[in-house]
Amino acid sequence: MAENKKPSGPDLSKGVSLTAFKDGKLLGQVGEEDVLLVQAGGEIFAIEPACSHYHGPLAEGLVVGDTIRCPWHHACFSLRSGEATRPPALNALAVWEVERDQDNIIVRRKREALTPRAAHRSATTPDKFVIVGGGAAGFAAAEALRREGFAGAITMLSNDGAMPVDRPNLSKDYLAGNAPEDWLPLRGEDYYRDAGIDLRLNTDVCAIDVKTRSVTLGNGDKLPFDRLLLATGAEPVKLQIPGADQPHVHTLRSVADSRAIIKAAGSARRALVVGASFIGLEVAASLRARKIEVHVVAPDERPMQKVLGAEMGDFVRSLHEENGVVFHLKDTVDKLDGMRATLKSGAVIEADLVVVGIGVKPRLALAEQAGLADDRGVSVSEYLETSITGIFAAGDIARWPDPHSRQIIRVEHWVVAERQGQTAARNMLGRRERFDAVPFFWSQHYDVPINYVGHAEDFDDIAIDGSIAGKDCFLTYRKGGRVLAVASIYRDLDNLKAELEMERSRG
């Protein structure tokens, strides 16, 4: 998060010339606030310069039409209204009125904040929306419904004990001790009250009755719905070996999981991370930040090779090794006997903290009980509607037709889940909006961010521009000559441009 600092740049209230702009942008100030001027087409806009997600610098972002995209995690904002038009940002930015006298630009007055759209109700408007799941997709859907002006009942059912949180932080800054817990909630308790969202935590849903259009809760109560969104997410795959059920063995998915690992890290001397997944290695980096000795065991030849390729995998390994992580690759854990982990190779690692990161599996029990079509995930149309009218699915459980890869895919990315939640919400309101966003995720390892756009389940060619070892690179993943995905380190603008190119070449 950005620290408080005094604004810099020219005083825009006194006017500035268009000749002062660089690449169509100029960072200045109005009073005590930083303001970014953006030239888009023949218009000049004035907007708050820091993304409302993690405060990424919009001055380094990409202007597309009358919007601007954040270089860090690809949030997008309307330059006209400041509205966050795509996740991961959810909060609008302030905008200012711009006065123009030929090439002289003056900014003095901030516009009033956005208000939710007025509800458009009719006799056929559904009244009762139920969302099952308290993660990225579920929250984004509830928030989008209110933002779109839906005035009916929204009930959000979560089996978690915590309000919806910024889950990526659980393995990154929060786990590393660099982010306070009050950064985690996506919204405070008062938001749900003020928005009229009935958020029920620690609530299990046992069944869906598609005939009576109701869900059965764990306590036996039945809750009717006109529209239902399934956003049950995924759960960590558990280690199936002797000793895996010991109290010092953890998985990471929830706030409670992250808290438990942090508590254990307070007295731990050596940690064993099982699995060299993105989550596993983010955990490794976070535990190293806490000065704990970390060993990683994984069957892979190199970390992340399946997703990022051999060269990037070697780089990720060397990056972690430079920071003190010890790898045991092409190996697995056979058993855990107290603090002793015996590997298949015969090696033994003594560890008083074990974190398992060997993947997740979609929570499909409810969908299967309801008779929804599924294929390694809940099958949905391009509108995110399931095989049963009025029931939608989004997030980690959804398999949808991706127009770019031309495949039916399911991904486990936070940003994708949020974007699907918003699209599902609008379609629950009767829109016919195709979900065609290009998948995006980011991973953080020490001071190195890796941004990935697209989806390549496999590839036959990787073009590398720049230097991976020099932490300045852009990788293009191709199959049959088609670009399926790109990854980059500190090539944020190139990454945004690649995303835009993929959007424009769908299908």
C-alpha positions in Angstrom: 0.0 0.0 0.0 1.2 3.5 -0.7 2.4 5.7 2.2 1.1 9.2 2.8 3.2 11.7 1.0 2.9 15.3 -0.2 1.6 15.8 -3.7 4.1 16.8 -6.4 4.0 18.1 -9.9 2.6 21.3 -11.3 -0.4 23.1 -9.6 -3.2 22.2 -12.0 -5.4 24.9 -10.6 -3.1 27.4 -12.2 -3.2 25.7 -15.5 -0.8 23.6 -17.5 0.0 23.4 -21.2 -0.6 20.3 -23.3 3.0 20.4 -24.3 3.9 19.3 -20.7 2.1 16.0 -21.3 4.3 12.8 -21.7 2.7 9.9 -23.6 -0.7 11.6 -23.1 -0.4 11.8 -19.3 0.6 14.4 -16.7 0.8 14.0 -13.0 0.1 17.2 -11.0 -1.7 18.4 -8.0 -4.9 20.3 -6.9 -4.6 21.5 -3.4 -3.3 18.7 -1.2 -4.2 15.9 -3.7 -2.4 14.3 -6.6 -4.3 14.3 -9.9 -3.5 12.5 -13.1 -4.4 14.3 -16.4 -5.0 11.9 -19.3 -5.5 12.8 -22.9 -7.8 10.3 -24.6 -8.8 11.0 -28.1 -9.6 14.7 -28.3 -10.6 15.0 -24.6 -8.7 15.6 -21.4 -9.7 13.8 -18.1 -8.6 14.3 -14.5 -8.6 11.3 -12.2 -7.1 10.1 -9.0 -3.7 8.6 -9.9 -3.5 5.5 -7.7 -5.5 2.3 -8.4 -8.0 1.6 -5.6 -6.8 -2.0 -5.4 -3.1 -1.9 -4.3 -2.4 1.7 -5.3 -0.7 0.9 -8.6 0.5 4.0 -10.5 -2.1 4.7 -13.3 0.4 7.1 -14.9 2.2 3.9 -16.0 -1.0 2.3 -17.2 -2.7 1.9 -20.5 -5.4 4.2 -21.9 -8.1 2.3 -23.9 -10.9 4.5 -25.2 -12.2 6.5 -22.3 -10.8 4.1 -19.7 -7.4 3.5 -18.0 -5.9 0.2 -16.9 -3.7 -0.4 -13.9 -0.2 -1.7 -14.8 0.0 -3.9 -11.7 -3.1 -6.1 -11.6 -5.1 -4.9 -14.7 -8.0 -3.2 -12.9 -9.8 -0.7 -15.2 -11.4 2.6 -14.5 -13.7 5.0 -16.4 -11.9 8.2 -17.0 -15.3 10.0 -17.1 -16.8 8.8 -13.9 -13.9 7.1 -12.0 -16.0 3.9 -11.7 -14.0 0.7 -11.4 -15.2 -1.1 -14.5 -13.4 -4.4 -13.9 -11.7 -6.1 -11.0 -9.6 -6.5 -9.0 -10.4 -2.9 -8.1 -13.9 -2.5 -6.7 -13.8 1.1 -5.4 -14.3 4.1 -7.7 -11.7 6.8 -8.0 -12.2 10.5 -7.6 -12.5 12.6 -10.8 -12.2 16.3 -11.4 -13.8 18.8 -13.8 -11.4 19.9 -16.5 -11.5 23.4 -18.0 -9.8 23.9 -21.3 -8.8 27.1 -23.1 -7.2 25.9 -26.3 -3.9 24.2 -25.1 -4.2 25.4 -21.5 -5.7 22.9 -19.1 -7.1 24.0 -15.7 -8.4 21.7 -12.9 -10.1 23.2 -9.8 -13.1 21.3 -8.7 -13.7 17.6 -7.8 -16.9 16.0 -9.0 -19.4 14.5 -6.6 -18.9 10.8 -5.8 -20.8 8.2 -7.8 -24.1 7.0 -6.4 -25.6 3.6 -7.2 -27.7 3.3 -10.2 -31.4 3.7 -9.6 -33.3 0.4 -9.6 -35.4 -0.4 -12.6 -38.2 -2.6 -11.4 -41.1 -4.3 -13.2 -43.7 -6.9 -12.4 -41.3 -9.5 -13.8 -38.2 -8.4 -11.9 -37.0 -11.3 -9.6 -37.1 -10.4 -5.9 -34.9 -13.0 -4.2 -31.3 -13.7 -5.2 -29.2 -16.2 -3.3 -25.4 -16.5 -3.6 -23.7 -19.6 -2.2 -20.1 -18.8 -1.4 -18.2 -16.0 0.3 -15.2 -15.7 -1.9 -14.2 -13.6 -4.9 -17.0 -14.5 -7.2 -19.8 -14.4 -4.5 -18.8 -11.0 -3.2 -18.2 -9.5 -6.6 -21.7 -10.6 -7.6 -23.4 -9.2 -4.6 -21.6 -5.9 -4.9 -22.4 -5.7 -8.6 -26.1 -6.4 -8.0 -26.3 -3.4 -5.8 -24.2 -1.2 -8.0 -26.5 -2.1 -10.9 -29.5 -0.9 -8.9 -31.0 -4.2 -7.9 -33.3 -3.5 -5.0 -34.5 -7.0 -4.1 -33.3 -9.4 -1.5 -29.7 -10.6 -1.6 -28.7 -13.4 0.7 -25.0 -14.5 0.7 -24.3 -17.8 2.3 -20.7 -18.6 3.4 -19.4 -21.5 5.3 -16.4 -19.4 6.3 -16.2 -17.6 9.6 -14.7 -14.5 8.1 -16.2 -11.9 5.9 -15.1 -11.9 2.3 -11.4 -11.1 2.2 -8.6 -10.3 -0.3 -7.5 -13.9 -0.5 -4.3 -13.4 -2.6 -2.9 -11.5 0.4 -3.2 -14.5 2.6 -0.1 -16.1 1.1 1.7 -12.9 0.3 2.1 -9.7 2.4 -0.2 -10.7 5.2 1.5 -14.1 5.8 4.9 -12.4 5.4 3.9 -9.9 8.2 3.9 -6.9 5.9 0.2 -6.2 5.9 -2.1 -5.7 8.9 -5.2 -7.8 9.2 -7.5 -4.8 8.6 -6.3 -4.7 5.0 -7.9 -8.1 4.4 -11.7 -7.6 4.3 -13.0 -6.5 0.9 -15.6 -4.5 2.8 -16.3 -3.8 6.4 -19.3 -5.1 8.3 -21.2 -1.8 7.9 -21.1 -2.2 4.1 -23.3 -5.3 4.1 -25.8 -3.6 6.5 -25.9 -0.4 4.5 -26.2 -2.3 1.2 -28.9 -4.6 2.5 -26.9 -7.7 1.8 -27.8 -10.5 4.2 -24.4 -12.1 4.8 -24.6 -15.3 6.7 -21.2 -16.6 7.9 -20.6 -20.1 9.2 -23.6 -21.3 7.2 -23.6 -24.6 5.4 -25.8 -25.3 2.4 -26.8 -29.0 2.2 -29.0 -29.1 -0.9 -30.5 -27.3 -3.8 -34.1 -28.1 -4.8 -34.5 -27.1 -8.4 -38.2 -27.8 -8.4 -39.2 -25.6 -5.4 -36.4 -23.1 -6.2 -34.9 -23.3 -2.7 -31.7 -24.2 -0.9 -31.6 -26.2 2.3 -29.3 -24.9 5.0 -27.3 -27.0 7.5 -29.9 -26.3 10.2 -32.7 -27.5 8.1 -34.1 -24.1 7.1 -35.2 -23.6 3.5 -34.4 -20.4 1.7 -36.3 -19.7 -1.6 -34.7 -18.0 -4.6 -35.6 -16.5 -7.9 -32.0 -16.6 -9.1 -29.2 -18.6 -7.6 -25.4 -18.1 -8.0 -23.2 -21.0 -7.1 -19.7 -19.7 -6.1 -18.6 -22.5 -3.8 -14.9 -22.1 -4.9 -12.3 -24.7 -4.3 -10.7 -26.5 -1.4 -7.0 -27.5 -0.9 -6.0 -31.0 -1.8 -5.0 -32.8 1.3 -1.8 -34.9 1.7 -2.8 -38.6 1.8 0.2 -40.0 3.8 0.7 -41.2 7.3 1.0 -38.3 9.8 -0.7 -35.7 7.5 -3.4 -35.1 10.1 -1.0 -33.8 12.8 -1.7 -30.3 14.2 1.6 -28.8 12.8 0.5 -29.7 9.2 -1.4 -26.9 7.5 -3.1 -26.0 4.2 -3.8 -22.4 3.2 -7.1 -21.2 1.9 -8.9 -19.1 4.5 -8.1 -16.4 6.9 -8.2 -18.9 9.7 -5.6 -21.0 7.8 -3.3 -18.0 7.4 -3.6 -17.1 11.1 -2.8 -20.6 12.1 0.4 -20.6 10.0 1.4 -17.2 11.4 0.9 -18.4 14.9 2.9 -21.6 14.3 5.6 -19.5 12.6 6.1 -17.6 15.8 7.9 -20.5 17.4 9.0 -22.5 14.3 12.6 -23.1 13.5 12.3 -24.9 10.2 9.3 -25.2 7.8 8.6 -27.8 5.2 6.5 -26.7 2.2 5.1 -29.7 0.3 4.5 -28.7 -3.3 6.2 -26.1 -5.6 2.9 -24.5 -6.7 2.3 -20.7 -6.9 0.8 -20.9 -3.4 3.5 -23.1 -2.1 6.3 -20.9 -3.2 4.5 -17.7 -2.1 4.2 -19.3 1.3 7.9 -20.2 1.2 8.8 -16.6 0.4 6.5 -15.3 3.2 8.1 -17.7 5.8 11.6 -16.6 4.7 10.5 -13.1 5.4 9.9 -14.3 8.9 13.4 -15.7 9.1 12.3 -19.3 9.2 14.4 -22.0 7.4 12.4 -23.3 4.5 12.6 -26.6 2.6 10.4 -27.3 -0.4 9.6 -30.8 -1.6 8.0 -31.4 -5.0 7.9 -34.1 -7.6 8.6 -31.6 -10.4 11.9 -31.3 -12.2 11.6 -27.5 -11.7 9.0 -25.3 -10.1 6.1 -24.0 -12.3 7.5 -25.5 -15.5 4.1 -26.7 -16.6 2.7 -23.2 -16.6 5.7 -21.0 -17.2 8.2 -23.2 -19.0 11.7 -24.4 -18.2 13.6 -21.1 -18.3 11.1 -19.3 -16.0 11.0 -22.3 -13.7 14.8 -22.3 -13.4 14.7 -18.6 -12.6 12.0 -19.0 -9.9 14.1 -21.8 -8.3 17.3 -19.7 -8.3 15.4 -16.7 -6.9 14.1 -18.7 -4.0 17.5 -20.3 -3.5 19.1 -16.8 -3.4 16.7 -16.1 -0.5 17.6 -19.2 1.4 15.0 -21.8 0.3 16.3 -25.4 0.0 14.6 -27.4 -2.8 14.1 -31.2 -2.8 12.8 -31.7 -6.4 11.8 -34.9 -8.1 10.9 -36.2 -4.7 7.9 -36.6 -2.5 7.0 -36.9 1.2 6.2 -40.6 2.1 5.3 -40.1 5.8 5.3 -37.6 8.6 6.3 -39.1 12.0 6.1 -36.3 14.5 8.5 -33.6 13.2 10.3 -36.1 10.9 9.4 -36.0 7.3 10.7 -39.0 5.4 11.0 -38.5 1.6 10.7 -41.1 -1.1 14.4 -40.7 -1.7 15.2 -41.7 1.8 16.1 -38.2 3.0 14.7 -37.0 6.3 13.8 -33.4 7.1 13.0 -32.3 10.6 10.4 -29.6 10.5 8.2 -28.1 13.2 5.9 -26.5 10.6 4.5 -28.1 7.5 2.4 -26.3 4.8 0.9 -28.4 2.1 0.4 -26.6 -1.3 -0.3 -29.4 -3.8 -3.3 -27.8 -5.5 -7.0 -27.4 -5.0 -10.1 -29.1 -6.2 -13.5 -27.5 -7.0 -16.3 -27.9 -4.5 -18.9 -29.6 -6.7 -21.0 -31.5 -4.2 -23.9 -29.1 -4.3 -23.9 -28.8 -8.1 -23.8 -32.6 -8.4 -26.7 -33.1 -5.9 -28.8 -30.6 -7.8 -28.2 -32.4 -11.1 -26.3 -29.6 -12.8 -24.2 -30.7 -15.8 -20.6 -30.9 -14.9 -17.3 -31.9 -16.4 -14.4 -31.5 -13.9 -16.3 -28.3 -12.9 -19.8 -26.9 -13.4 -20.6 -26.5 -17.1 -21.8 -23.0 -17.9 -22.7 -21.2 -21.1 -21.0 -18.1 -22.3 -23.5 -16.2 -20.0 -22.3 -18.3 -17.0 -25.7 -20.0 -16.7 -25.8 -23.7 -15.8 -27.8 -26.4 -17.4 -30.8 -25.3 -15.2 -32.3 -22.0 -16.1 -31.9 -19.3 -13.4 -29.0 -21.0 -11.7 -25.6 -19.5 -12.5 -22.0 -20.5 -11.5 -18.8 -18.5 -11.3 -15.3 -18.7 -10.0 -13.2 -21.8 -9.4 -16.0 -24.2 -10.0 -17.1 -22.9 -13.4 -16.0 -24.4 -16.8 -16.8 -22.0 -19.6 -16.2 -21.6 -23.3 -13.2 -19.4 -23.6 -13.2 -17.5 -27.0 -9.5 -16.9 -27.0 -8.1 -20.4 -26.4 -11.2 -21.8 -28.2 -11.5 -24.4 -25.4 -13.8 -25.1 -22.5 -11.7 -24.1 -19.5 -11.8 -23.8 -15.8 -9.2 -21.6 -14.0 -8.5 -20.8 -10.3 -7.6 -17.2 -10.6 -8.8 -14.5 -8.2 -9.4 -11.8 -10.8 -11.2 -14.2 -13.1 -13.5 -15.2 -10.2 -14.3 -11.5 -9.5 -15.0 -10.7 -13.1 -17.2 -13.8 -13.5 -19.1 -12.8 -10.4 -19.9 -9.4 -11.9 -20.9 -10.8 -15.2 -23.1 -13.5 -13.6 -24.8 -10.8 -11.5 -25.7 -8.7 -14.6 -27.0 -11.9 -16.3 -29.1 -12.7 -13.2 -30.7 -9.4 -13.8 -31.7 -10.4 -17.3 -28.8 -9.1 -19.4 -27.2 -11.3 -22.0 -23.6 -10.4 -21.4 -21.0 -12.9 -22.6 -18.1 -13.6 -20.3 -15.2 -13.2 -22.6 -12.6 -11.6 -20.4 -9.0 -12.8 -21.0 -7.8 -14.7 -17.8 -5.2 -12.9 -15.7 -3.3 -13.7 -12.6 -0.2 -12.4 -10.8 2.2 -14.1 -8.4 4.7 -12.4 -6.0 8.0 -13.8 -5.0 10.1 -11.5 -2.8 10.4 -8.3 -4.8 9.6 -10.0 -8.1 6.1 -9.9 -9.5 5.1 -12.3 -12.3 2.0 -11.2 -14.4 0.3 -13.8 -16.6 -2.4 -13.2 -19.3 -4.3 -15.8 -21.2 -4.5 -19.6 -20.8 -2.2 -22.2 -22.1 -2.8 -25.7 -20.9 0.2 -26.7 -23.0 2.4 -25.0 -25.5 5.0 -25.9 -28.1 7.0 -22.7 -28.3 8.0 -19.9 -25.9 9.4 -16.7 -27.3 11.5 -14.8 -24.8 12.1 -11.0 -25.1 14.6 -9.5 -22.7 16.3 -11.2 -19.8 14.6 -13.5 -17.3 17.7 -13.5 -15.0 17.8 -9.7 -15.3 14.2 -9.5 -14.1 13.2 -7.7 -17.3 11.4 -10.0 -19.6 8.3 -10.8 -21.7 7.4 -14.4 -22.6 5.0 -15.4 -25.3 3.5 -18.9 -25.2 2.3 -20.3 -28.5 0.8 -23.5 -29.9 0.4 -24.1 -33.6 1.6 -20.6 -34.2 -1.2 -19.0 -32.1 -0.4 -16.9 -29.0 -2.3 -18.4 -26.1 -0.7 -16.6 -23.2 2.1 -14.2 -22.1 4.0 -13.7 -18.9 6.3 -10.9 -17.8 8.5 -9.5 -15.1 8.5 -5.7 -14.9 7.0 -5.3 -18.4 3.7 -4.1 -17.1 2.7 -1.9 -20.1 3.6 -4.7 -22.5 1.5 -7.1 -20.5 -1.5 -4.7 -20.6 -1.0 -4.3 -24.4 -0.9 -8.1 -24.8 -4.2 -8.4 -22.9 -5.8 -5.8 -25.1 -4.6 -7.6 -28.3 -6.0 -10.9 -27.0 -9.4 -9.2 -26.3 -9.4 -7.8 -29.9 -8.6 -11.1 -31.5 -11.1 -13.3 -29.7 -12.5 -16.3 -31.6 
